[in-house]
Structures are given as structure tokens and as C-alpha cells.
Amino acid sequence: MSKQKLRRSGAKIMASLILLLGSLSYIMVLAVINGSLGFICAMGVTVSGAVGVAKALGEAVELSYYWIIGIAVGCGVLRGILRYFEQYSNHFIAFRLLAVLRDKIFAALRKLCPAKLESKQKGSIIAMITSDIETLEVFYAHTVSPICIAVLVSVAVLLFVGFVSSWYLAAVALVAYFAIGIIVPLISSARLKESGVKYRAEFSSFNAYFLDSIKGIKDIVLNNAGEDREREVNRRSEILLKETKRMKHGIARAGAATELAVSLSIIITLAVGIVLVSYDLLSVGKMIIGVVAVFGSFGPVIAISALPGNLTQTFASGDRVLNLLAEKPAVTEVTDGENVEYENLEVNGLSFSYDGQTEVLKDIKMHAEKGEIIGVVGESGCGKSTFLKLLLRFWQKGEGEINYNGVDVDKINTSSLLESVTMVSQSTYLFDETIEANLRIAKPDATQEELEEACRLASVHDFVLKLPEGYKTQVGALGDNLSAGEKQRIGLARAFLKGSELILLDEPTSNVDSINEGIILKALNQQKNKKSIILVSHRESTMAIADRIYRVENGKMSEVKS
């Protein structure tokens, strides 16, 4: 497997994720304040006890024992209240941002589709929307706030110990904080970075492969490929398990290093305190107060030290999400152009290349008038489907012109273009809902009469009526309850229901038998005077209903003379 790397540094990822806080930043500030005061209150309980002991040892403490006890109890109560508000604020931000991030991802996917999404595995996208976003919750709820709290609490403790006890103890504490909160995490993060990135990559890859296996389970069974698929799933599972163990082992080592650093810091702090007392540089009472304050202050820096284990996954997830949000669409939506109602189409000198080097289409010329059926025939892979996608501006055309009613496609409002032109792809996707709901995707406010009329035009109405619940029948996950021909005809009914004047059909009969092909072609021919149709196919028989035929060979298109 190739080595996976982050495109951004951890610092850049954190900065980018923090910028997404936006108007929620004030809640994060509130969470940090509550967390800092809460931890100081928690320390106040033990420090109050140390003050009581110092007073009993003869230290000049102005507070009475009643006040010391009252402060300890008050700190305990306040700790609980402040902790609640801290956690509430953190999780409020986290869950609000999860919703915001998912909304941003869906918005990005909408801009990238359909062109840029053709090369992305669906399982990988699902993993991003689910597990990657959930991983980022750890960053917002358990990373940003703890780091800020550790800094504020550490500064407060250093000042308290320095002024109340000894600056020597404060210096020891500073070195300990630096070692536990910075040095150990940096070393751990460097060691865990690669394993974290590989784990997220393998997790995403496994999701994609497993989802693909579920979607194709019927073909796997029919081709007796179950054992081979199972072996591959097991192989990928072993790889994922290996990366998980590697990552967990690294996290365990990082935790052990933190515990060792804390233990050594406690021992050194106590030893320095004893030395200061032995040289009469510090009284026993003040030494106890200072040492107890330092002992009780490691919690926030320990929390920072424990972050690398989560941060490696967070950075990998954040990098993937930020990559998607930063990805540029193949085309940008046109909102300030012209609106058109289809009358004619003129294509002149059209050329296109996916990579900017190899031309898929070269100097394409064709025209279509309202009321015509135009056939485009050619071998698979010759560029026919690409041509249809360019007509809908899914990709940015290269040289040449695509004019609707004399207006270049790049100057037509995207919403208007999609209203005027509809494409039925090679495989119609049906959602796991009723046939009626699947049809209403094309026109949500369609009446029952309109639904039935569209299905009659597509020669599928009689078939739907024979189903157990008619138009209320569930099609099943991925449309498995329907044949390929039935799904194609429902896709055609969608196109008729939408009412677009130009319908692009990409291999509408490629997945059906000759009987269903005849039914579909008959339905298309009946719409000849109502709709303009551009019919793409590699079958010569499909071209029987076309008024004019264009043949595509080696990326070039020429009209077939009758």
C-alpha cells in the first residue's frame, strides 16, 4: 500500500477547523472560562486541605478553620456547576458544528456532482459523512477547550505557587508542564501520525469495498464468487486490524510515557521541596501548600498529553473533510446568465479532454431541432456519454460552441438549463421508497393524474397497476424488486413527468431485452411531436426511430447519410 500523507500540517488543520467555529466562538470562550475556573475550584479543595495542615503546623494563616472548610466545600460545589456548563458548552458547539459540517459537505458534494463524484467511491463519501465527522466531534469537544484550559490553569498555578510558596517550586512545575504538555505530545504525535492516517485511509477503503459488496451481492451469488469476495473482505479486515493494533499500541506507549513523566515530576517536586526546607529556604507549611498545588495541577497538561492518540485520527479526518471542502468543481453554477426554453441545439467545433492532453471528442458538429429524434451511435467508450454530459454542462467544454437557441451553454443559467434539458442515464437509480415517491423526484407537486400520464407515455402504467399496491409499492433497496427494463421505463417516466423539451437518453435499452427495447422505443416514437430526443446507443437497432443519425468514431462525429 502506498504511504498515506496529510496534505496539511496538524497546525493548519487545527487552525482551519477552529475557523469553522464562526459565530460559535463566544461559546467556546465561555467553555474555556468555565473549565479553567472549574479546575481551579477542584484544586481549591485539596489546596484548602493543605492550608489547614500548614495552619496546624504553625504557619501564619489568617483564615480560620471554619473559613478553610467553607472554602473547600464551596470549591467542590462550584467545581460541579462549572464542570456542567463547560461540558454543555463544548458539546453544544460540537453537535452544532457536526450539523454545520455535514451541511457544508452536502453543499460541496452538490457543487462537485456529477462530474467530480464519478471518480469517488460512494463508501468513502459515506465514511466521511459519518465516521470522519464524528471523529471531528472529539476535536471540538475534547481538544480545543482542554488546551486553552491547560495554559490558563498552568499560569495561575505558577503564579500562586511562586507568590505563596516558592519560585523554585514554580520553576520545577514549569519544566514539568513543558515536558508533559509539549515535549511528550510532540514525540507521541510524530510517532502516531503515520499510523493514524493509514488507519483512516484503510477504514475508508474497507467501508467502500464492503458497501460495494453489499450492493453487488446478487451478482456475487450468481457468479459463485462468494468465497473470493469473502477472502478479500477478510484480507482487508486483517489489514485494518493490523493498522488498528499499531495505532492502539502507539497510544498505549504515549500514555505510558505521560504517566512516567508525571511520576518523575511529582518525585522531583517533592525532592526540591524537601531540599528547600532542609536549607531553611522554605517553611514546612508553605512547602506543603506549594507541593500540593503542583501535584493537583497536572490534570490539564495530562489531558493535552493524551491528545495525540485522538489527534492523529482527527487530523486525518479533518484533512479529508477540508480536502473535499476545498476541492474545485469541474464547472461553476451559472446564476447571472440567460434563461432559455429549448427550440434548437447547435454544436460547432466542439472538442473536449478530461486531462487536458488526450482529446476524447474532436471538432464535433451536429444540430437538432424541436420535434426531432436524433440518434448518436458508436462503440462503447467512443465518447457518446461524454457528449451528452457536455450538453448538460456537467464538464467544462474545451474548444467550440454548444448553443441552445443561439445562446452558448456557458451563458445559460444552470437552473434553466436543467429545466429545459433532462437526461436519463444508462442505469436508473431508484430510492428505497414507493414508485410514486421515486417519480415525484422529477416533479414534487405532480398530481396523481400527471404521474399516471407520464407512466402511460413510458409504457409502464399497466405494469405498475399490476403491483400489489400500485403506485404505493416499495421498490426495495437499490430497486432490486424491479427488472432493469422496468427501472429504465420508470426513469423515462420521470423524464416525461418533468416536462423538459429536450430529453437526452444514454443507452436507454442497453440493459433490457428485445421486447422491452421495443416497448421503450415505441414510447419514444409516440413522443416525437411533443419532445426533442437525442438518443445515444451502441445498438444499430435502436436507431430505427431516429430522424437523423450521427456516428461517433475515434472521438469524431459524422452524420450518417440515409
C-alpha positions as CSV (number, residue, x, y, z in Angstrom):
1,M,0.0,0.0,0.0
2,S,1.3,3.5,-0.8
3,K,2.2,5.7,2.0
4,Q,-0.6,8.0,3.0
5,K,0.2,11.5,3.9
6,L,-1.6,14.5,5.2
7,R,-1.8,17.3,2.7
8,R,-1.7,19.9,5.5
9,S,0.2,20.1,8.7
10,G,-1.5,19.4,12.0
11,A,-1.3,23.1,12.9
12,K,-3.0,24.2,9.6
13,I,-5.7,21.6,10.1
14,M,-6.4,22.8,13.7
15,A,-6.5,26.4,12.5
16,S,-8.9,25.6,9.7
17,L,-11.2,23.7,12.0
18,I,-11.2,26.5,14.5
19,L,-12.1,29.0,11.8
20,L,-15.2,26.9,11.2
21,L,-16.4,27.9,14.7
22,G,-17.5,31.3,13.3
23,S,-20.3,32.7,15.5
24,L,-20.0,29.8,18.0
25,S,-16.5,31.1,19.1
26,Y,-18.1,33.0,22.0
27,I,-19.5,29.7,23.4
28,M,-16.0,28.2,23.1
29,V,-14.6,31.1,25.1
30,L,-17.3,30.6,27.7
31,A,-16.4,26.8,27.9
32,V,-12.7,27.7,28.4
33,I,-13.5,30.1,31.2
34,N,-15.8,27.7,32.9
35,G,-13.3,24.8,32.5
36,S,-10.4,26.9,33.9
37,L,-12.4,28.2,36.9
38,G,-13.8,24.7,37.4
39,F,-10.4,23.1,37.6
40,I,-9.0,25.8,39.9
41,C,-12.0,25.1,42.1
42,A,-11.1,21.4,42.1
43,M,-7.6,22.3,43.1
44,G,-9.1,24.6,45.7
45,V,-10.4,21.6,47.6
46,T,-7.0,19.9,48.1
47,V,-5.1,23.2,48.5
48,S,-7.6,24.2,51.2
49,G,-6.7,21.0,53.0
50,A,-3.0,21.8,52.6
51,V,-3.6,25.3,54.1
52,G,-5.4,23.7,57.0
53,V,-2.4,21.4,57.6
54,A,0.0,24.3,57.3
55,K,-2.0,26.2,59.9
56,A,-1.9,23.2,62.2
57,L,1.9,23.1,61.8
58,G,2.1,26.7,63.0
59,E,2.1,28.6,59.6
60,A,0.7,32.1,59.9
61,V,-2.6,31.7,58.1
62,E,-5.1,34.4,58.6
63,L,-8.1,32.3,57.7
64,S,-9.9,30.3,60.4
65,Y,-10.5,26.6,60.2
66,Y,-14.2,27.3,59.5
67,W,-13.3,29.5,56.6
68,I,-10.9,26.9,55.2
69,I,-13.6,24.2,55.5
70,G,-16.1,26.6,53.9
71,I,-13.8,27.4,51.0
72,A,-13.1,23.7,50.4
73,V,-16.9,22.9,50.4
74,G,-17.7,25.9,48.2
75,C,-14.9,25.0,45.7
76,G,-16.4,21.5,45.5
77,V,-19.9,22.7,44.7
78,L,-18.6,25.3,42.2
79,R,-16.5,22.7,40.5
80,G,-19.6,20.6,39.8
81,I,-21.6,23.5,38.5
82,L,-18.7,24.9,36.3
83,R,-17.9,21.4,35.0
84,Y,-21.5,21.0,33.9
85,F,-21.5,24.3,32.0
86,E,-18.1,23.6,30.5
87,Q,-19.2,20.2,29.1
88,Y,-22.5,21.6,28.0
89,S,-20.8,24.4,26.1
90,N,-18.3,22.0,24.5
91,H,-20.8,19.5,23.3
92,F,-23.3,22.2,22.2
93,I,-20.5,23.5,19.9
94,A,-19.5,20.0,18.8
95,F,-23.0,18.9,17.8
96,R,-23.9,22.2,16.2
97,L,-20.7,22.1,14.2
98,L,-21.4,18.5,13.2
99,A,-24.6,19.6,11.7
100,V,-22.9,22.6,10.1
101,L,-20.1,20.4,8.7
102,R,-22.5,17.9,7.2
103,D,-24.4,20.7,5.6
104,K,-21.1,22.1,4.2
105,I,-20.2,18.6,2.9
106,F,-23.5,18.1,1.2
107,A,-23.2,21.6,-0.3
108,A,-19.7,20.7,-1.6
109,L,-20.9,17.4,-3.0
110,R,-23.7,19.1,-4.8
111,K,-21.3,21.5,-6.4
112,L,-18.9,18.7,-7.3
113,C,-21.6,16.4,-8.7
114,P,-21.9,14.8,-11.0
115,A,-18.6,15.2,-12.8
116,K,-16.2,15.1,-9.8
117,L,-18.1,12.4,-7.9
118,E,-17.8,9.9,-10.7
119,S,-14.2,9.1,-9.6
120,K,-15.1,9.0,-5.9
121,Q,-16.0,5.8,-4.1
122,K,-19.5,6.0,-2.6
123,G,-18.4,4.1,0.5
124,S,-15.6,6.6,1.1
125,I,-18.1,9.5,0.9
126,I,-20.4,7.7,3.4
127,A,-17.4,7.2,5.7
128,M,-16.6,10.9,5.5
129,I,-20.2,12.0,6.3
130,T,-20.4,9.5,9.2
131,S,-17.2,8.4,10.9
132,D,-15.0,11.3,9.8
133,I,-17.4,13.9,11.0
134,E,-18.0,12.0,14.3
135,T,-14.2,12.0,14.8
136,L,-14.1,15.8,14.5
137,E,-16.5,16.0,17.4
138,V,-13.6,14.9,19.6
139,F,-11.6,17.9,18.4
140,Y,-14.3,20.5,19.2
141,A,-15.5,18.9,22.5
142,H,-12.2,17.5,23.9
143,T,-9.3,19.2,22.2
144,V,-9.6,23.0,21.7
145,S,-11.0,23.7,25.2
146,P,-8.6,21.4,27.1
147,I,-5.5,23.0,25.5
148,C,-6.7,26.5,26.5
149,I,-7.7,25.4,30.0
150,A,-4.2,23.8,30.5
151,V,-2.5,27.0,29.5
152,L,-4.7,29.2,31.8
153,V,-4.6,26.8,34.8
154,S,-0.8,26.3,34.5
155,V,-0.2,30.0,34.5
156,A,-2.5,30.5,37.5
157,V,-0.8,27.7,39.4
158,L,2.7,29.0,38.7
159,L,1.8,32.5,40.0
160,F,0.1,31.0,43.1
161,V,3.0,28.7,43.9
162,G,5.5,31.4,43.2
163,F,3.9,34.1,45.4
164,V,2.5,31.8,48.2
165,S,5.2,29.1,48.4
166,S,8.5,29.3,46.4
167,W,9.5,30.3,42.9
168,Y,11.9,27.3,42.9
169,L,8.9,25.0,43.1
170,A,7.2,27.2,40.4
171,A,10.2,26.7,38.1
172,V,10.1,22.9,38.7
173,A,6.4,23.0,37.8
174,L,7.1,25.0,34.7
175,V,9.6,22.4,33.4
176,A,7.2,19.6,34.3
177,Y,4.3,21.3,32.4
178,F,6.6,21.8,29.4
179,A,7.7,18.2,29.4
180,I,4.2,16.7,29.9
181,G,2.2,19.1,27.9
182,I,4.6,19.8,25.0
183,I,7.6,17.5,24.6
184,V,5.8,14.2,25.2
185,P,2.8,15.1,23.0
186,L,5.1,16.2,20.2
187,I,7.1,13.0,20.3
188,S,3.9,10.9,20.5
189,S,2.2,12.8,17.7
190,A,5.2,12.3,15.4
191,R,5.1,8.6,16.1
192,L,1.3,8.3,15.8
193,K,0.8,10.5,12.7
194,E,1.5,7.9,10.1
195,S,-0.5,5.1,11.8
196,G,-3.4,7.5,12.3
197,V,-3.5,8.5,8.6
198,K,-3.2,4.9,7.5
199,Y,-5.9,3.8,9.8
200,R,-8.4,6.4,8.5
201,A,-7.4,5.5,4.9
202,E,-7.9,1.8,5.5
203,F,-11.1,2.4,7.3
204,S,-12.5,4.4,4.4
205,S,-11.3,1.8,1.9
206,F,-12.8,-1.1,3.8
207,N,-16.1,0.8,4.0
208,A,-16.2,1.5,0.3
209,Y,-15.3,-2.2,-0.6
210,F,-17.9,-3.6,1.9
211,L,-20.6,-1.3,0.6
212,D,-19.8,-2.3,-2.9
213,S,-20.0,-6.0,-2.0
214,I,-23.4,-5.4,-0.4
215,K,-24.7,-3.6,-3.5
216,G,-23.5,-6.4,-5.8
217,I,-24.4,-9.3,-3.6
218,K,-26.8,-10.7,-6.2
219,D,-24.1,-10.8,-8.9
220,I,-21.6,-12.3,-6.4
221,V,-24.0,-15.1,-5.6
222,L,-25.0,-15.7,-9.3
223,N,-21.4,-15.9,-10.3
224,N,-20.4,-18.1,-7.4
225,A,-17.8,-15.5,-6.3
226,G,-18.7,-15.5,-2.7
227,E,-15.6,-17.3,-1.5
228,D,-13.3,-15.0,-3.4
229,R,-15.2,-11.9,-2.1
230,E,-15.1,-13.3,1.4
231,R,-11.3,-13.8,1.2
232,E,-10.8,-10.3,0.0
233,V,-13.0,-8.9,2.8
234,N,-11.1,-10.9,5.3
235,R,-7.8,-9.7,3.8
236,R,-8.9,-6.1,4.1
237,S,-10.2,-6.8,7.6
238,E,-6.8,-8.1,8.6
239,I,-5.1,-5.0,7.2
240,L,-7.5,-2.8,9.1
241,L,-7.0,-4.8,12.3
242,K,-3.2,-4.5,11.9
243,E,-3.4,-0.7,11.5
244,T,-5.8,-0.5,14.5
245,K,-3.4,-2.6,16.7
246,R,-0.4,-0.5,15.5
247,M,-2.3,2.7,16.4
248,K,-3.5,1.4,19.7
249,H,0.0,0.2,20.6
250,G,1.3,3.7,19.9
251,I,-1.4,5.3,22.0
252,A,-0.6,2.9,24.9
253,R,3.1,3.8,24.6
254,A,2.3,7.5,24.6
255,G,0.1,7.0,27.7
256,A,2.9,5.2,29.5
257,A,5.3,8.0,28.6
258,T,2.9,10.5,30.1
259,E,2.5,8.6,33.3
260,L,6.3,8.2,33.6
261,A,6.8,12.0,33.1
262,V,4.1,12.8,35.7
263,S,5.6,10.4,38.3
264,L,9.1,11.8,37.8
265,S,7.7,15.4,38.0
266,I,6.0,14.6,41.4
267,I,9.1,13.0,42.7
268,I,11.3,15.9,41.6
269,T,8.9,18.5,43.0
270,L,8.7,16.7,46.4
271,A,12.5,16.4,46.4
272,V,13.0,20.1,45.7
273,G,10.5,21.0,48.4
274,I,12.4,18.8,50.9
275,V,15.7,20.4,49.9
276,L,14.3,23.9,50.3
277,V,13.0,23.1,53.8
278,S,16.3,21.4,54.8
279,Y,18.2,24.6,53.8
280,D,15.7,26.8,55.6
281,L,14.7,28.4,52.3
282,L,11.1,27.4,52.8
283,S,8.9,26.5,55.8
284,V,7.3,23.1,56.0
285,G,3.8,24.6,55.9
286,K,4.5,26.6,52.7
287,M,6.3,23.7,51.2
288,I,3.2,21.5,51.7
289,I,0.9,24.2,50.2
290,G,3.2,24.6,47.2
291,V,3.8,20.8,46.6
292,V,0.1,20.0,46.9
293,A,-0.8,22.8,44.5
294,V,1.7,21.4,41.9
295,F,0.6,17.8,42.5
296,G,-3.0,18.7,41.8
297,S,-2.3,20.8,38.7
298,F,-1.2,18.1,36.3
299,G,-4.7,17.2,35.2
300,P,-5.0,19.7,32.4
301,V,-1.5,19.0,31.0
302,I,-2.1,15.3,31.2
303,A,-5.2,15.9,29.1
304,I,-3.0,17.6,26.5
305,S,-0.5,14.8,26.6
306,A,-3.3,12.3,25.9
307,L,-4.5,14.2,22.8
308,P,-2.0,12.8,20.1
309,G,-3.8,9.4,20.1
310,N,-7.1,11.1,19.1
311,L,-5.5,13.9,17.2
312,T,-3.8,11.6,14.7
313,Q,-7.3,10.4,13.6
314,T,-8.7,13.8,14.0
315,F,-6.1,15.3,11.7
316,A,-6.6,12.5,9.1
317,S,-10.4,13.0,9.2
318,G,-10.1,16.8,9.2
319,D,-7.7,16.7,6.3
320,R,-10.1,14.6,4.2
321,V,-13.0,16.8,5.0
322,L,-11.1,20.0,4.3
323,N,-9.8,18.5,1.1
324,L,-13.4,17.9,0.0
325,L,-14.5,21.4,1.0
326,A,-11.5,22.9,-0.8
327,E,-12.0,20.9,-4.0
328,K,-13.0,22.9,-7.0
329,P,-16.0,21.7,-9.1
330,A,-15.5,20.9,-12.7
331,V,-17.9,23.7,-13.6
332,T,-19.4,26.5,-11.6
333,E,-23.1,27.2,-11.4
334,V,-24.3,30.0,-13.7
335,T,-26.7,32.3,-11.9
336,D,-26.3,35.6,-13.8
337,G,-26.9,34.3,-17.4
338,E,-29.9,33.8,-19.6
339,N,-33.0,31.6,-19.3
340,V,-33.9,29.5,-22.3
341,E,-36.8,27.4,-23.4
342,Y,-35.5,24.8,-25.8
343,E,-36.1,25.3,-29.5
344,N,-33.0,24.1,-31.2
345,L,-29.4,22.9,-30.5
346,E,-26.3,23.7,-32.5
347,V,-22.9,22.2,-31.8
348,N,-19.9,23.6,-33.7
349,G,-16.2,22.6,-33.4
350,L,-16.6,21.0,-30.0
351,S,-13.5,19.4,-28.5
352,F,-13.0,18.0,-25.0
353,S,-10.3,16.4,-22.9
354,Y,-10.5,15.1,-19.4
355,D,-6.8,15.6,-18.6
356,G,-6.0,18.5,-20.9
357,Q,-3.9,16.2,-23.1
358,T,-5.8,13.4,-24.7
359,E,-8.8,14.6,-26.6
360,V,-12.0,12.5,-26.1
361,L,-14.0,14.5,-28.6
362,K,-12.6,16.3,-31.6
363,D,-14.3,19.0,-33.7
364,I,-17.8,17.8,-33.1
365,K,-20.6,19.3,-35.3
366,M,-24.3,18.5,-35.0
367,H,-27.7,20.2,-34.8
368,A,-31.1,19.3,-33.5
369,E,-34.5,20.9,-34.0
370,K,-37.6,20.8,-31.8
371,G,-39.7,17.7,-32.6
372,E,-36.7,15.6,-33.9
373,I,-35.3,12.3,-32.6
374,I,-31.5,12.5,-33.2
375,G,-29.6,9.2,-33.0
376,V,-26.0,9.1,-31.9
377,V,-24.4,5.6,-32.4
378,G,-20.9,4.3,-31.8
379,E,-18.9,1.6,-30.0
380,S,-18.7,1.7,-26.2
381,G,-16.1,4.1,-24.9
382,C,-16.0,6.3,-28.0
383,G,-17.3,9.4,-26.2
384,K,-21.0,9.3,-26.7
385,S,-21.9,9.6,-23.0
386,T,-19.3,12.4,-22.6
387,F,-21.0,14.3,-25.4
388,L,-24.4,14.2,-23.5
389,K,-22.7,15.3,-20.3
390,L,-21.2,18.3,-22.1
391,L,-24.7,19.2,-23.4
392,L,-25.8,19.5,-19.8
393,R,-22.6,21.3,-18.8
394,F,-21.5,18.6,-16.3
395,W,-18.0,19.2,-17.6
396,Q,-16.5,22.4,-18.9
397,K,-16.2,22.2,-22.7
398,G,-12.9,22.8,-24.4
399,E,-12.9,24.5,-27.8
400,G,-16.1,25.1,-29.8
401,E,-19.7,26.0,-29.1
402,I,-22.8,24.4,-27.7
403,N,-25.7,26.8,-28.4
404,Y,-29.2,26.5,-27.3
405,N,-31.4,28.9,-29.3
406,G,-28.2,30.6,-30.3
407,V,-27.1,31.1,-26.6
408,D,-23.8,29.5,-25.5
409,V,-24.3,26.8,-22.8
410,D,-21.8,28.7,-20.6
411,K,-24.1,31.7,-20.6
412,I,-27.3,29.9,-19.7
413,N,-28.4,29.8,-16.1
414,T,-27.8,26.3,-14.7
415,S,-31.3,26.0,-13.2
416,S,-32.8,27.0,-16.6
417,L,-30.7,24.5,-18.5
418,L,-31.6,21.7,-16.2
419,E,-35.3,22.6,-16.5
420,S,-35.1,22.6,-20.3
421,V,-33.0,19.5,-20.7
422,T,-33.3,16.2,-18.9
423,M,-31.0,13.1,-19.2
424,V,-31.9,9.5,-18.5
425,S,-28.6,7.7,-17.8
426,Q,-27.7,4.1,-18.6
427,S,-28.8,2.8,-15.2
428,T,-31.8,4.5,-13.5
429,Y,-31.3,4.8,-9.7
430,L,-34.4,4.2,-7.6
431,F,-34.6,5.1,-4.0
432,D,-35.9,2.7,-1.4
433,E,-39.3,4.3,-1.4
434,T,-42.5,3.9,-3.3
435,I,-42.8,4.1,-7.1
436,E,-44.8,7.3,-6.6
437,A,-42.1,8.9,-4.4
438,N,-39.5,7.9,-7.0
439,L,-41.4,9.6,-9.7
440,R,-42.0,12.8,-7.7
441,I,-38.3,13.5,-7.7
442,A,-38.9,14.9,-11.1
443,K,-41.9,17.0,-10.1
444,P,-42.7,17.0,-6.3
445,D,-46.1,18.7,-6.7
446,A,-47.3,16.4,-9.5
447,T,-50.9,15.2,-9.3
448,Q,-51.8,11.6,-9.5
449,E,-53.2,12.1,-13.0
450,E,-49.8,13.6,-14.1
451,L,-48.0,10.6,-12.6
452,E,-50.2,8.1,-14.4
453,E,-50.0,10.0,-17.7
454,A,-46.1,10.1,-17.6
455,C,-46.1,6.3,-16.9
456,R,-48.5,5.7,-19.8
457,L,-46.2,7.7,-22.1
458,A,-43.3,5.4,-20.9
459,S,-45.5,2.3,-21.3
460,V,-45.1,1.4,-17.6
461,H,-48.5,2.4,-16.2
462,D,-50.1,-1.1,-16.8
463,F,-47.2,-2.8,-15.1
464,V,-47.4,-0.5,-12.0
465,L,-51.1,-1.2,-11.7
466,K,-50.4,-5.0,-11.5
467,L,-48.2,-4.5,-8.5
468,P,-49.6,-5.3,-5.0
469,E,-50.0,-1.7,-4.0
470,G,-49.8,0.0,-7.4
471,Y,-48.0,3.4,-7.2
472,K,-47.6,2.9,-3.4
473,T,-45.4,-0.2,-3.9
474,Q,-42.0,-0.1,-2.3
475,V,-39.3,-0.6,-5.0
476,G,-36.8,-2.1,-2.5
477,A,-33.3,-1.1,-1.7
478,L,-31.5,-0.1,-4.9
479,G,-34.6,-1.0,-6.9
480,D,-34.0,-4.8,-6.6
481,N,-37.7,-5.6,-6.8
482,L,-37.8,-4.4,-10.4
483,S,-36.1,-5.6,-13.5
484,A,-33.6,-3.4,-15.5
485,G,-36.2,-2.7,-18.2
486,E,-38.8,-1.7,-15.6
487,K,-36.4,0.7,-13.9
488,Q,-35.4,2.2,-17.3
489,R,-39.1,2.8,-18.1
490,I,-39.6,4.4,-14.7
491,G,-36.6,6.6,-15.4
492,L,-38.2,7.5,-18.7
493,A,-41.5,8.3,-17.0
494,R,-39.5,10.7,-14.7
495,A,-38.2,12.5,-17.7
496,F,-41.7,12.8,-19.2
497,L,-43.2,13.9,-15.9
498,K,-40.6,16.7,-15.6
499,G,-41.8,18.1,-18.9
500,S,-38.4,19.2,-20.3
501,E,-38.5,19.9,-24.0
502,L,-35.2,18.1,-24.8
503,I,-34.6,14.6,-23.4
504,L,-31.1,13.0,-23.6
505,L,-31.2,9.2,-23.4
506,D,-27.9,7.5,-22.7
507,E,-28.1,3.8,-23.8
508,P,-31.8,3.5,-22.7
509,T,-32.0,-0.1,-24.0
510,S,-28.6,-1.4,-23.0
511,N,-29.8,-3.3,-20.0
512,V,-33.1,-4.7,-21.5
513,D,-34.1,-7.5,-23.8
514,S,-35.5,-7.0,-27.3
515,I,-39.2,-7.0,-26.0
516,N,-38.5,-4.2,-23.5
517,E,-36.4,-2.4,-26.1
518,G,-39.4,-2.4,-28.4
519,I,-41.7,-1.0,-25.7
520,I,-39.3,1.8,-24.8
521,L,-38.7,2.7,-28.5
522,K,-42.4,2.7,-29.2
523,A,-42.9,5.1,-26.2
524,L,-40.2,7.4,-27.5
525,N,-41.6,7.4,-31.0
526,Q,-45.0,8.4,-29.7
527,Q,-43.5,11.5,-28.2
528,K,-41.7,12.5,-31.4
529,N,-44.0,15.5,-32.0
530,K,-44.0,16.6,-28.3
531,K,-40.4,16.3,-27.3
532,S,-37.0,16.5,-28.8
533,I,-34.9,13.5,-28.1
534,I,-31.2,12.8,-28.5
535,L,-30.8,9.0,-28.4
536,V,-27.4,7.5,-27.7
537,S,-26.7,3.8,-28.2
538,H,-24.2,1.3,-29.4
539,R,-27.1,-0.8,-30.9
540,E,-27.9,-0.1,-34.6
541,S,-31.4,-1.4,-33.9
542,T,-32.1,1.4,-31.5
543,M,-31.6,3.9,-34.3
544,A,-34.7,2.7,-36.2
545,I,-36.8,5.6,-34.8
546,A,-34.3,8.4,-35.4
547,D,-34.9,11.1,-37.9
548,R,-31.2,11.7,-38.3
549,I,-28.2,9.6,-37.1
550,Y,-24.7,10.7,-36.2
551,R,-21.9,8.1,-35.8
552,V,-19.0,8.6,-33.4
553,E,-15.6,7.0,-34.2
554,N,-12.3,7.9,-32.6
555,G,-13.8,11.0,-31.0
556,K,-15.2,12.4,-34.2
557,M,-18.8,12.7,-35.1
558,S,-20.2,12.5,-38.7
559,E,-23.8,12.4,-39.9
560,V,-24.9,9.2,-41.5
561,K,-26.5,9.9,-44.9
562,S,-29.7,7.9,-45.5
